[in-house]
Amino acid sequence: MLTPKENLLETLKIDGKPDRLVNQYEPFVHIGNDPLSVYTRGNRVRGTNSIDRWGTEILFPEDAPGPMPHVTESNKVCPDVTEWEKYVKVPDLAANCSDGWEAALASAAEVDRSEKLVMGFMGTGIFEQCHFLMGFEDTLMNFLLEPDDMKRLVAAVAEYRFQYAKMIVDNLKPDVILSHDDWGSKHSLFMDPDIWRDFFKEHYRRIYGYMREHDVIVIHHADSFLEPIVEDMAEIGIQIWQGVLPENDIPKLQKQLNGKMTLMGGIDATIDRTDATEEEIRASVRKTCEAYGPGGHFIPCMTYGLSGTIYPHVDPIIKDEIERYNADTYK
């Protein structure tokens, strides 16, 4: 039987031979105590309202599943993109995060890398950072009304993002990086595919290219409908698209990609409820495995951007049902 790491690596190969479906995040050990995460996301504490390093208000109520930006007309960081340099102060990662890697390196050293893969984390991608600064409406309208200024802002955020990735790669030396940027809603991209290509594609090619050059596996999280740009995603170096909603035609994408990119997700998040029964959860997970497992290059997973579920009783049942499917299918 292959180790979780070996099974994941076989799943990624075009002609690989995994001996079972990868069980969600089983092969990965998330290292979350690096100085970049602490500096940029340390303010996100349940039960608090705070201001992040860019100046965006972050709300994290006690009963919320996670922190969210709260951008209004009165508090938006960038009210006018034509003067974005006046308003937007890019956090200085080199000055604040070059030292203090000892704890993260110690956490990584505890991982048995013959069994598991060390995973670095990058939340809040380039597009997300833009709407954190000015809200969704202004962000989407500025692509059309102020494209030149918007491109300069995107380039500044992308450079910050590149330096973030470079510091993780150079200091932590992870096997995998999970990078977030949601580019769509449940049923469509947030923008025309050509706008995404014009504003974001080459920046991500550079960021993910640096990772790939240093033998880091690239996982991109986007719990979105992204069918129109999947070929582009594979082209710029994404090896695993994590967060694939079942609203995407997953069997069609498996055939279209033919192993160029592995799809991770597919489990309907509507089973993550306080009143979800074990029978309902198992039925949904089994349906997902049976529908997409035979197509290959697929990892059944909740579409959230890290392991676990909102309601604690749900995740152990998901994991167990994937194991049962594997036992029934792969013997």
Sequence and secondary structure as in RCSB ss.txt:
>XXXX:A:sequence
MLTPKENLLETLKIDGKPDRLVNQYEPFVHIGNDPLSVYTRGNRVRGTNSIDRWGTEILFPEDAPGPMPHVTESN
KVCPDVTEWEKYVKVPDLAANCSDGWEAALASAAEVDRSEKLVMGFMGTGIFEQCHFLMGFEDTLMNFLLEPDDM
KRLVAAVAEYRFQYAKMIVDNLKPDVILSHDDWGSKHSLFMDPDIWRDFFKEHYRRIYGYMREHDVIVIHHADSF
LEPIVEDMAEIGIQIWQGVLPENDIPKLQKQLNGKMTLMGGIDATIDRTDATEEEIRASVRKTCEAYGPGGHFIP
CMTYGLSGTIYPHVDPIIKDEIERYNADTYK
>XXXX:A:secstr
   HHHHHHHHHSTT   SS   TTTTEEE   SHHHHHHHTT  TTEEEE TTS EEEE TTSSS EE   TTT
 S S GGGHHHH     HHHHHSS  HHHHHHHHTS TTT EEEEEE S HHHHHHHHHHHHHHHHHHHH HHHH
HHHHHHHHHHHHHHHHHIIIII  SEEEEE   B SSSBSS HHHHIIIIIHHHHHHHHHHHHTT EEEEE  S 
 GGGHHHHHHTT  EEEEE TTS HHHHHHHHTTSSEEEEEE GGG STT  HHHHHHHHHHHHHHHGGGSSEEE
EESSSSSS SSTTHHHHHHHHHHHHHHHHH 
